[in-house]
């Protein structure tokens, strides 16, 4: 007799920022950071579909299985990559990810557009700041929020 399996495909975009929103992610090591984060996601048996960001934040689109909790995965990514950056002395000063972050869900039909959006982060942020982008994402997903409890914003 065959044993029933568990099947799912949940698309989640994780977004998190550098503590104080300081511009500490350098072009010189950004690709290596993204490869390192990809390894974390892969070791957790999840499927990384896109990763990119700007100097002060990261967007990651993941095809998630039910075996993993998004908040646990974000916590592991932040903890491990934070140590990886500091152990290598890559950042000007001590590097930390800010507490919190967000997860946004998408349907299969939206994935192509979300991947394109993530891949174009650098050009996107020449037109719109992260705070405006983040509030727009929260609003589009109809997430109630109080601006006092969003990221620390350095104006």
Secondary structure, DSSP 8 states (H G I E B T S, - for coil): ---------EEEEEEEEBGGG-----TTTHHHHHHHHHHHHHHTT-EEEEEEEETTEEEEEEEE-TTS-HHHHHHHHHHHHHHHHHHTT-SSS---B-S--EEEEE-GGGHHHHHHHHHTHHHHTTTS-HHHHHHHHHHHTT----GGGS-----
